[in-house]
C-alpha cells in the first residue's frame, strides 16, 4: 500500500500597491489576496491549474474557507515568501514570511480549503488523470452544506449590495475574494455608522486600525447581480483592546433567506503618537458602548 505524498510549493511575491491605505502598511484584505495567489501557484505547479481545470475539465476552482493569523505588519515593497503545504486533498496550510534585512519575519499563518465545482455549462468535460485527481478534492455539483451562521441579533448593522460581475467567478457566482472585500467594506461602514470612522480615529486620537485575525467562509453560491444582504455585529470585547465581530451574508430566494457566506474578524487599534506610540489602544467605555450598540461615543 502506497501513501500519497502531497507536494509543497514555495513562491516569492510582493503585496499590491492598492493595499497600502494607511502609511505604508498593508491591510488584511491584501494578506488574504497573497494567500489566494499562493494556493493558485500550488495548483499551477501540481495540477493543470485553474484555467485548464475549467476549460478542459469543466471544473471551477473556488476557495471556500480561508482563515489567517497576522502576527506582524506587512509593508509595501516587502518581499514575501509563501509556503503552501497540503494537509489533505483540497486543504492547505499557508505561511508568509517577509524578508527584513537578514531575517525572515512571520507575517501570516493560515488555513485554506478549496472546492471543485462541476460547471452547469462546461466548455470541456475531460476526466482528470488519476494522479491529478488524487491531489484534488472530489468535485461537487454546487457549493452547499459547509455550515450556516447562527441567528443574527436584531441590533446588528445591515448593508445590502448588488453582486457585480467583477466579484464573480466563471460567469456565475461570487468568489471568496468578493466576500473578503465585503468584510472590509462592512467594517468601514459599521464604524462610520457608530461614530468611529477610520478617518476620524486617525485624525483625533491617532489610532491606526489593526486586524490580527480574520476568517471568511463561502457557504453557498450567490449569483451575479443578486442582492446580497449583509449583517455585522460585535460579539465580544477582548482584553479591552480588540473587538471580535461577525459578518453574515444572505440572499433572498422564493421568500426564503439563504446564507451564502460568513466571516469573523478580530480588530483593534495601534496608537500612532505620544508616549504610548506602538502599543494597542485601550477601548474606553464610550467606544465599547458604540461598538456593542449600547450607546454612542
KOLVEXMAR-423827 format. One record per residue (C-alpha): residue number from 1; residue in one letter; x negated, y, z negated. Coordinates in nm, 2 decimals. Each point is the difference from the previous one (the first is absolute). Example, Ala and Ser with C-alpha at 12.3 -4.5 7.8 and 13.67 -1.06 7.14 Angstrom:
+-----+----+--------+--------+--------+
:   i : aa :      X :      Y :      Z :
+-----+----+--------+--------+--------+
:   1 :  a :  -1.23 :  -0.45 :  -0.78 :
:   2 :  s :  -0.14 :   0.34 :   0.07 :
+-----+----+--------+--------+--------+
// end
This chain:
+-----+----+--------+--------+--------+
:   i : aa :      X :      Y :      Z :
+-----+----+--------+--------+--------+
:   1 :  x :   0.00 :   0.00 :   0.00 :
:   2 :  x :  -0.15 :   0.34 :   0.11 :
:   3 :  x :   0.05 :   0.32 :  -0.19 :
:   4 :  x :   0.10 :   0.30 :   0.20 :
:   5 :  x :  -0.26 :   0.28 :  -0.04 :
:   6 :  x :   0.15 :   0.34 :   0.04 :
:   7 :  x :  -0.26 :   0.24 :   0.14 :
:   8 :  x :  -0.11 :   0.33 :  -0.16 :
:   9 :  x :  -0.03 :   0.33 :   0.20 :
:  10 :  x :  -0.20 :   0.31 :  -0.07 :
:  11 :  x :   0.03 :   0.33 :   0.19 :
:  12 :  x :  -0.12 :   0.36 :  -0.04 :
:  13 :  x :   0.21 :   0.30 :   0.06 :
:  14 :  x :   0.08 :   0.35 :  -0.13 :
:  15 :  x :   0.32 :   0.16 :  -0.13 :
:  16 :  x :   0.20 :   0.21 :   0.24 :
:  17 :  x :  -0.04 :   0.38 :  -0.01 :
:  18 :  x :   0.38 :   0.03 :  -0.05 :
:  19 :  x :  -0.02 :  -0.15 :  -0.35 :
:  20 :  x :  -0.22 :   0.28 :  -0.14 :
:  21 :  x :   0.29 :   0.21 :  -0.13 :
:  22 :  x :  -0.15 :   0.14 :  -0.32 :
:  23 :  x :  -0.36 :   0.11 :   0.02 :
:  24 :  x :  -0.19 :  -0.29 :   0.16 :
:  25 :  x :   0.18 :  -0.28 :  -0.19 :
:  26 :  x :   0.20 :  -0.27 :   0.19 :
:  27 :  x :   0.36 :  -0.07 :  -0.10 :
:  28 :  x :   0.13 :  -0.34 :  -0.09 :
:  29 :  x :   0.18 :  -0.04 :   0.33 :
:  30 :  x :  -0.33 :  -0.01 :   0.19 :
:  31 :  x :  -0.15 :  -0.25 :  -0.24 :
:  32 :  x :   0.29 :  -0.23 :   0.10 :
:  33 :  x :  -0.06 :   0.08 :   0.37 :
:  34 :  x :  -0.36 :  -0.12 :  -0.04 :
:  35 :  x :   0.13 :  -0.32 :  -0.16 :
:  36 :  x :   0.24 :  -0.05 :   0.30 :
:  37 :  x :  -0.28 :   0.05 :   0.25 :
:  38 :  x :  -0.23 :  -0.24 :  -0.19 :
:  39 :  x :   0.27 :  -0.27 :   0.02 :
:  40 :  x :   0.04 :   0.07 :   0.38 :
:  41 :  x :  -0.37 :  -0.04 :   0.04 :
:  42 :  x :   0.03 :  -0.34 :  -0.16 :
:  43 :  x :   0.27 :  -0.10 :   0.24 :
:  44 :  x :  -0.21 :   0.13 :   0.30 :
:  45 :  x :  -0.30 :  -0.21 :  -0.11 :
:  46 :  x :   0.17 :  -0.33 :  -0.09 :
:  47 :  x :   0.33 :  -0.01 :   0.20 :
:  48 :  x :   0.11 :   0.14 :   0.33 :
:  49 :  x :   0.08 :   0.33 :  -0.17 :
:  50 :  x :   0.32 :   0.20 :  -0.04 :
:  51 :  x :   0.02 :   0.09 :   0.37 :
:  52 :  x :  -0.04 :  -0.35 :   0.14 :
:  53 :  x :   0.22 :  -0.15 :  -0.28 :
:  54 :  x :   0.28 :   0.22 :   0.12 :
:  55 :  x :  -0.05 :   0.00 :   0.38 :
:  56 :  x :  -0.10 :  -0.37 :   0.04 :
:  57 :  x :   0.17 :  -0.17 :  -0.29 :
:  58 :  x :   0.30 :   0.22 :  -0.08 :
:  59 :  x :  -0.11 :   0.05 :  -0.36 :
:  60 :  x :   0.01 :   0.34 :  -0.17 :
:  61 :  x :  -0.26 :   0.05 :  -0.27 :
:  62 :  x :   0.15 :   0.18 :  -0.30 :
:  63 :  x :  -0.16 :   0.09 :  -0.34 :
:  64 :  x :   0.28 :  -0.07 :  -0.25 :
:  65 :  x :  -0.18 :   0.06 :  -0.32 :
:  66 :  x :  -0.31 :   0.21 :  -0.09 :
:  67 :  x :  -0.11 :   0.09 :  -0.35 :
:  68 :  x :  -0.30 :   0.21 :  -0.09 :
:  69 :  x :  -0.20 :   0.11 :  -0.30 :
:  70 :  x :  -0.21 :   0.31 :   0.05 :
:  71 :  x :  -0.28 :   0.02 :  -0.26 :
:  72 :  x :  -0.19 :   0.29 :   0.16 :
:  73 :  x :   0.04 :   0.29 :   0.24 :
:  74 :  x :  -0.06 :  -0.03 :   0.37 :
:  75 :  x :  -0.11 :   0.30 :   0.20 :
:  76 :  x :   0.00 :   0.10 :   0.37 :
:  77 :  x :  -0.31 :  -0.11 :   0.17 :
:  78 :  x :  -0.05 :  -0.29 :  -0.25 :
:  79 :  x :  -0.12 :  -0.32 :   0.17 :
:  80 :  x :   0.22 :  -0.28 :  -0.12 :
:  81 :  x :  -0.07 :  -0.37 :   0.01 :
:  82 :  x :   0.31 :  -0.21 :   0.00 :
:  83 :  x :  -0.01 :  -0.37 :  -0.09 :
:  84 :  x :   0.31 :  -0.22 :   0.08 :
:  85 :  x :   0.02 :  -0.34 :  -0.17 :
:  86 :  x :   0.29 :  -0.23 :   0.08 :
:  87 :  x :   0.15 :  -0.18 :  -0.30 :
:  88 :  x :   0.26 :  -0.19 :   0.21 :
:  89 :  x :   0.14 :   0.03 :   0.35 :
:  90 :  x :   0.14 :   0.35 :   0.02 :
:  91 :  x :  -0.13 :   0.11 :  -0.34 :
:  92 :  x :  -0.32 :   0.20 :  -0.06 :
:  93 :  x :  -0.20 :   0.18 :  -0.26 :
:  94 :  x :  -0.16 :   0.32 :   0.13 :
:  95 :  x :  -0.28 :   0.21 :  -0.16 :
:  96 :  x :  -0.13 :   0.33 :   0.11 :
:  97 :  x :  -0.34 :   0.14 :  -0.10 :
:  98 :  x :  -0.13 :   0.34 :   0.08 :
:  99 :  x :  -0.37 :   0.06 :   0.05 :
: 100 :  x :  -0.13 :   0.28 :  -0.23 :
: 101 :  x :  -0.37 :   0.04 :   0.03 :
: 102 :  x :  -0.15 :  -0.34 :  -0.06 :
: 103 :  x :   0.31 :  -0.13 :  -0.19 :
: 104 :  x :   0.31 :  -0.18 :   0.12 :
: 105 :  x :   0.29 :   0.14 :  -0.21 :
: 106 :  x :   0.33 :  -0.19 :  -0.03 :
: 107 :  x :   0.29 :   0.22 :   0.12 :
: 108 :  x :   0.27 :  -0.26 :   0.05 :
: 109 :  x :   0.11 :  -0.35 :  -0.09 :
: 110 :  x :   0.31 :  -0.12 :   0.17 :
: 111 :  x :   0.22 :  -0.29 :   0.11 :
: 112 :  x :   0.18 :  -0.03 :   0.33 :
: 113 :  x :   0.26 :  -0.24 :   0.14 :
: 114 :  x :   0.09 :  -0.01 :   0.37 :
: 115 :  x :   0.29 :  -0.17 :   0.19 :
: 116 :  x :   0.03 :  -0.11 :   0.36 :
: 117 :  x :   0.35 :   0.08 :   0.14 :
: 118 :  x :   0.13 :  -0.18 :   0.30 :
: 119 :  x :   0.12 :   0.28 :   0.22 :
: 120 :  x :   0.35 :  -0.03 :   0.14 :
: 121 :  x :  -0.10 :   0.10 :   0.36 :
: 122 :  x :  -0.37 :  -0.11 :   0.01 :
: 123 :  x :  -0.22 :   0.09 :   0.29 :
: 124 :  x :  -0.17 :  -0.34 :  -0.04 :
: 125 :  x :   0.06 :  -0.32 :  -0.20 :
: 126 :  x :  -0.31 :  -0.21 :   0.04 :
: 127 :  x :  -0.06 :  -0.22 :  -0.31 :
: 128 :  x :  -0.29 :   0.08 :  -0.22 :
: 129 :  x :  -0.31 :  -0.23 :   0.02 :
: 130 :  x :   0.01 :  -0.22 :  -0.31 :
: 131 :  x :  -0.33 :   0.14 :  -0.13 :
: 132 :  x :   0.14 :   0.35 :   0.01 :
: 133 :  x :   0.34 :  -0.09 :  -0.14 :
: 134 :  x :  -0.17 :  -0.15 :  -0.30 :
: 135 :  x :  -0.14 :   0.34 :  -0.09 :
: 136 :  x :   0.33 :   0.18 :   0.02 :
: 137 :  x :   0.33 :  -0.01 :  -0.19 :
: 138 :  x :   0.30 :  -0.19 :   0.14 :
: 139 :  x :   0.19 :   0.22 :   0.24 :
: 140 :  x :   0.34 :   0.13 :  -0.11 :
: 141 :  x :   0.30 :   0.11 :   0.20 :
: 142 :  x :   0.06 :   0.31 :  -0.22 :
: 143 :  x :  -0.14 :   0.18 :  -0.30 :
: 144 :  x :   0.22 :  -0.12 :  -0.28 :
: 145 :  x :   0.00 :  -0.16 :  -0.34 :
: 146 :  x :  -0.31 :   0.15 :  -0.15 :
: 147 :  x :   0.17 :   0.16 :  -0.29 :
: 148 :  x :   0.23 :   0.28 :  -0.08 :
: 149 :  x :  -0.02 :   0.31 :  -0.23 :
: 150 :  x :   0.19 :   0.02 :  -0.32 :
: 151 :  x :   0.29 :   0.25 :  -0.04 :
: 152 :  x :  -0.09 :   0.36 :   0.04 :
: 153 :  x :   0.09 :   0.24 :  -0.29 :
: 154 :  x :   0.27 :   0.25 :   0.08 :
: 155 :  x :  -0.23 :   0.30 :  -0.06 :
: 156 :  x :  -0.27 :  -0.12 :   0.25 :
: 157 :  x :  -0.11 :   0.25 :   0.26 :
: 158 :  x :   0.14 :  -0.07 :   0.34 :
: 159 :  x :  -0.11 :   0.08 :   0.35 :
: 160 :  x :   0.11 :  -0.14 :   0.34 :
: 161 :  x :  -0.19 :  -0.01 :   0.33 :
: 162 :  x :   0.05 :  -0.12 :   0.35 :
: 163 :  x :  -0.25 :  -0.27 :   0.09 :
: 164 :  x :  -0.20 :   0.15 :   0.29 :
: 165 :  x :  -0.16 :  -0.22 :   0.27 :
: 166 :  x :  -0.35 :   0.11 :  -0.11 :
: 167 :  x :   0.06 :  -0.18 :  -0.33 :
: 168 :  x :   0.10 :  -0.32 :   0.18 :
: 169 :  x :  -0.16 :  -0.31 :   0.14 :
: 170 :  x :   0.08 :  -0.20 :   0.31 :
: 171 :  x :   0.28 :   0.23 :   0.12 :
: 172 :  x :   0.21 :  -0.10 :  -0.29 :
: 173 :  x :  -0.07 :   0.02 :  -0.38 :
: 174 :  x :  -0.16 :   0.24 :  -0.25 :
: 175 :  x :  -0.35 :  -0.12 :  -0.07 :
: 176 :  x :  -0.18 :  -0.02 :  -0.34 :
: 177 :  x :  -0.19 :   0.33 :   0.05 :
: 178 :  x :   0.33 :   0.18 :   0.07 :
: 179 :  x :   0.10 :  -0.08 :  -0.36 :
: 180 :  x :  -0.34 :   0.11 :  -0.13 :
: 181 :  x :   0.07 :   0.33 :   0.17 :
: 182 :  x :   0.35 :   0.01 :  -0.16 :
: 183 :  x :  -0.15 :  -0.07 :  -0.34 :
: 184 :  x :  -0.24 :   0.29 :   0.04 :
: 185 :  x :   0.28 :   0.23 :   0.11 :
: 186 :  x :   0.26 :  -0.10 :  -0.26 :
: 187 :  x :  -0.25 :   0.07 :  -0.27 :
: 188 :  x :  -0.06 :   0.34 :   0.14 :
: 189 :  x :   0.37 :   0.07 :   0.03 :
: 190 :  x :   0.07 :  -0.13 :  -0.35 :
: 191 :  x :  -0.27 :   0.21 :  -0.16 :
: 192 :  x :   0.12 :   0.31 :   0.17 :
: 193 :  x :   0.36 :  -0.07 :  -0.10 :
: 194 :  x :  -0.11 :  -0.03 :  -0.36 :
: 195 :  x :  -0.19 :   0.33 :   0.00 :
: 196 :  x :  -0.34 :  -0.17 :   0.02 :
: 197 :  x :  -0.10 :   0.05 :   0.36 :
: 198 :  x :  -0.35 :  -0.10 :   0.09 :
: 199 :  x :  -0.08 :   0.36 :   0.11 :
: 200 :  x :   0.13 :   0.15 :  -0.32 :
: 201 :  x :  -0.20 :  -0.23 :  -0.22 :
: 202 :  x :  -0.31 :   0.06 :   0.21 :
: 203 :  x :   0.03 :   0.38 :  -0.04 :
: 204 :  x :   0.11 :   0.03 :  -0.36 :
: 205 :  x :  -0.14 :  -0.26 :  -0.24 :
: 206 :  x :  -0.25 :  -0.11 :   0.27 :
: 207 :  x :   0.12 :  -0.36 :   0.01 :
: 208 :  x :  -0.11 :  -0.23 :   0.28 :
: 209 :  x :   0.23 :  -0.30 :   0.08 :
: 210 :  x :  -0.16 :  -0.34 :  -0.06 :
: 211 :  x :   0.14 :  -0.34 :   0.09 :
: 212 :  x :  -0.16 :  -0.30 :  -0.16 :
: 213 :  x :   0.23 :  -0.28 :   0.11 :
: 214 :  x :   0.26 :  -0.05 :   0.28 :
: 215 :  x :   0.19 :  -0.29 :   0.15 :
: 216 :  x :   0.24 :   0.00 :   0.30 :
: 217 :  x :   0.21 :  -0.30 :   0.10 :
: 218 :  x :   0.22 :  -0.05 :   0.30 :
: 219 :  x :   0.31 :  -0.20 :  -0.09 :
: 220 :  x :   0.19 :  -0.01 :   0.33 :
: 221 :  x :   0.00 :   0.18 :   0.34 :
: 222 :  x :   0.12 :   0.36 :   0.03 :
: 223 :  x :   0.05 :   0.06 :   0.37 :
: 224 :  x :  -0.10 :   0.30 :   0.21 :
: 225 :  x :   0.23 :   0.30 :  -0.06 :
: 226 :  x :   0.19 :  -0.15 :  -0.29 :
: 227 :  x :   0.04 :   0.24 :  -0.30 :
: 228 :  x :  -0.22 :  -0.12 :  -0.29 :
: 229 :  x :   0.14 :   0.11 :  -0.34 :
: 230 :  x :  -0.29 :   0.04 :  -0.25 :
: 231 :  x :   0.01 :   0.03 :  -0.37 :
: 232 :  x :  -0.28 :   0.08 :  -0.24 :
: 233 :  x :  -0.01 :  -0.02 :  -0.38 :
: 234 :  x :  -0.26 :   0.02 :  -0.28 :
: 235 :  x :   0.02 :  -0.31 :  -0.21 :
: 236 :  x :  -0.27 :   0.06 :  -0.26 :
: 237 :  x :  -0.26 :   0.26 :  -0.12 :
: 238 :  x :  -0.33 :  -0.18 :  -0.06 :
: 239 :  x :  -0.23 :   0.13 :  -0.27 :
: 240 :  x :   0.13 :   0.36 :   0.04 :
: 241 :  x :  -0.21 :   0.03 :   0.32 :
: 242 :  x :   0.17 :  -0.20 :   0.28 :
: 243 :  x :   0.35 :  -0.07 :   0.12 :
: 244 :  x :   0.10 :  -0.34 :   0.13 :
: 245 :  x :   0.28 :   0.04 :   0.27 :
: 246 :  x :   0.19 :  -0.21 :   0.25 :
: 247 :  x :   0.13 :   0.07 :   0.35 :
: 248 :  x :   0.28 :  -0.21 :   0.15 :
: 249 :  x :   0.12 :   0.02 :   0.36 :
: 250 :  x :   0.34 :  -0.12 :   0.14 :
: 251 :  x :   0.20 :   0.01 :   0.32 :
: 252 :  x :   0.38 :  -0.01 :   0.03 :
: 253 :  x :   0.14 :  -0.28 :   0.21 :
: 254 :  x :   0.36 :  -0.10 :   0.03 :
: 255 :  x :   0.08 :   0.18 :  -0.32 :
: 256 :  x :  -0.28 :  -0.17 :  -0.20 :
: 257 :  x :  -0.32 :   0.14 :  -0.14 :
: 258 :  x :  -0.29 :  -0.21 :   0.13 :
: 259 :  x :  -0.34 :   0.03 :  -0.18 :
: 260 :  x :  -0.28 :   0.04 :   0.26 :
: 261 :  x :  -0.31 :   0.10 :  -0.21 :
: 262 :  x :  -0.11 :   0.07 :  -0.35 :
: 263 :  x :  -0.32 :   0.16 :  -0.15 :
: 264 :  x :  -0.17 :   0.10 :  -0.32 :
: 265 :  x :  -0.25 :   0.27 :  -0.07 :
: 266 :  x :  -0.20 :   0.10 :  -0.30 :
: 267 :  x :  -0.06 :   0.38 :   0.02 :
: 268 :  x :  -0.17 :   0.26 :  -0.21 :
: 269 :  x :  -0.22 :   0.31 :   0.02 :
: 270 :  x :  -0.36 :   0.09 :  -0.04 :
: 271 :  x :  -0.10 :   0.34 :  -0.16 :
: 272 :  x :  -0.19 :   0.21 :   0.26 :
: 273 :  x :  -0.14 :   0.28 :  -0.21 :
: 274 :  x :  -0.08 :   0.11 :  -0.36 :
: 275 :  x :  -0.16 :  -0.21 :  -0.28 :
: 276 :  x :   0.21 :  -0.30 :   0.08 :
: 277 :  x :  -0.09 :  -0.01 :   0.38 :
: 278 :  x :  -0.02 :  -0.35 :   0.13 :
: 279 :  x :   0.22 :  -0.15 :  -0.27 :
: 280 :  x :   0.35 :  -0.13 :   0.04 :
: 281 :  x :   0.26 :   0.27 :  -0.09 :
: 282 :  x :   0.23 :  -0.06 :  -0.29 :
: 283 :  x :   0.37 :   0.00 :   0.09 :
: 284 :  x :   0.16 :   0.23 :  -0.25 :
: 285 :  x :   0.36 :  -0.03 :  -0.12 :
: 286 :  x :   0.14 :   0.23 :   0.26 :
: 287 :  x :  -0.17 :  -0.18 :   0.29 :
: 288 :  x :   0.11 :  -0.34 :  -0.14 :
: 289 :  x :   0.36 :   0.13 :  -0.03 :
: 290 :  x :  -0.01 :   0.12 :   0.36 :
: 291 :  x :  -0.14 :  -0.33 :   0.13 :
: 292 :  x :   0.24 :  -0.22 :  -0.19 :
: 293 :  x :   0.31 :   0.21 :   0.07 :
: 294 :  x :   0.04 :   0.11 :  -0.36 :
: 295 :  x :  -0.05 :   0.37 :   0.09 :
: 296 :  x :  -0.20 :   0.24 :   0.20 :
: 297 :  x :  -0.33 :   0.17 :  -0.08 :
+-----+----+--------+--------+--------+
// end
